[in-house]
Amino acid sequence: MTIYSALSESLDQACQDFIRQECPKLPLSPSTVTKYRYNLTGFLTFCRKQAPPVLAPEQLSRGLFEKYNDHLLDQAREQKDTIKKRFTTLRALCRFLHQEGRIPEDCLRDFHPGPPPGPQAWQEPLPSPYWHHCQEFLRYCRSNRRLSHHTLRAYRNDLRCFSLYLEASGIQSPDISDIRKETLEGYLDHGVDRLKRKTIRRHFACLMAFTSYLEYEELLEQNPFDRFRLRLRDPQRRPVSLSLPEMELLLQAAYNRKGRSPIEEKGIIRDIAIMELLFACGIRVSELCGLTFRDYDREEHSLLIHGKGSRDRILFIPGEEPRQALNRYLDIRPGPHNPEDFIFLNKYGAPLEPHGVRNSVRYYVEQAALRRHVSPHTFRHTFASLLLEEGADIKYIQEFLGHSSILTTQIYLHTSDEKKREILKTRHPRNRMDVPIINFLTHCKIKLNQ
């Protein structure tokens, strides 16, 4: 027996142990286990075709999974959802191998399969001096600035788009010296008609941070943003929120749903807990998916929320219904409750992702027959709007939402027409004046009918 055949048995044995030992704990239906076997077979075939072949668990790496992701993208028959399902199996496998001590780290913990987001996402910029400096900048942001993986992914996409723009402009091998005031103005004109104002601002904020890094490292003699001003005005938009009756219909649709199997019933209990928390606390969907058992104090009914910009805040879960919904889900949640484990899981036992929450909300919106677009962020808008209508101070709303500036919170300073009528009718100072119009009409000599 050669060493390669021995290693092959080692990797195959690890996958078999995963199917026999881990899958019954999740738990999974027999059809899902069959899909897991099929996905692992395809991945093992890909591993054997590598040069050199990947035949042992310790040979698994993030670079290998990136190559496998590109391999699936190159196959026209593989759709985006299919790729995510395949990587759901691989996520569970890596988590199992890491817990068993067979691999030193979970290679897929922050990995996002499928095509990268953003315009022209299917293209990869050619190797160039500019892209080399971009990679150094991203490493600097990760190690020195400690930016989150969400921000790093957005930075990488924005820098990629700018590189593709330079190549489309006829620059064969872009360099940092090609970033000039005229280049920025052309890039602005290129994106004004295709992108939203907020997206353009994010692109240029990334470029500004990149050029500031180059200037700090003395790689750029003059920052082109010293003579460039970005002036874009967003149209004033009113955040989309639900009324109290609409929110009641949405929650009622979840409570009235009947599961056809124990696994589906557990999913319904999870969905109820998710929507109750989104409405009760007004948290972002990424904050909800990132909750771990270390962040939840079951006695105090409090959550430690890790918000944007590394700003943490503590929120207390109000009311018995959201508390009972969350505790009910935790009682039936599969798997261990270690402090570092994520609270919310999908049906495969992997950490729940934002797109899974969006799909669940979309389903219950259809069941409630709400003829409008509702996303998990709509719960956040509704939370803030209804609290303000009930008379809550905007400073508390700012703290609840985790906004760094109150200017961001001021977008919720709107009320419904019914609330405006009620306030003017009950609280206007004219109501306290003792000057009735009936006396004037009684003594008026002009006939009103004439």
Helices and strands as residue ranges (DSSP letters): H 3-17, I 18-22, G 23-25, H 30-48, G 57-59, H 62-74, H 80-100, H 129-143, H 149-168, G 176-178, H 181-192, H 197-216, G 224-227, H 244-255, H 262-281, H 285-289, G 293-295, E 296-297, E 302-306, G 308-310, E 312-316, H 320-332, H 354-367, H 376-389, H 394-401, H 406-409, G 410-412, H 417-427, G 429-432, H 437-443
